[in-house]
Amino acid sequence: MAIMEIVKAGSPLLKEKSAPITKIDKNVRQLLDDMAETMYKYEGVGIAAPQVGKSLCAVVIDVGKGRKEMINPIIVEREGNVSDTEGCLSVPDIYGEVDRAEKVTVEYYNRWNKRKKLSADGLLARCIQHEIDHLEGRLFIDIAKSVHKGREEKKN
């Protein structure tokens, strides 16, 4: 496995729509492993392939309940609405208030080319939506209601 360089906001790569993965092979599995190692190294909870310089539809997520890998993920159901603070490895030290669906159902392929379906809520649902946004060429700062520098607690 290898630590990959994180692509930062301002790079045109982060604004591109990612290409679907048409063949899941050892190279894709290696990419998933490298993405995971990079995410853990930089203490993220999710990472998308464009963030490591690959314009491909792959994400890795771990919100503390085990690693989830999603190839060609598509959200098929959304429910509710909730606003919360988000950050991103590609936008260091910037945080923003983002509205997201409270619950989502996502369909995707795993590393062994098996079709999967997952329903999620809470942080996992937020993270899935955030990472899929990367695959569409969208950053959280593009859709945030407000942004601020540094990790601040929400003021209610």
Buried (B, 14 or more C-beta within 10 A) or exposed (E): EEEBEBBEBEEEBBBEEBEEBEEBEEEBBEBBBBBBBBBBEBEBBBBBBBBBEBBBBBBBBBBEEEEBBBBBBEBEEBEEEBEEBBBBBBBEEBBBBBEBBEBBBBBBBBBEEEEBEBEBBEBBBBBBBBBBBBBEBBBBBEBBEEBEEEEEEEEE
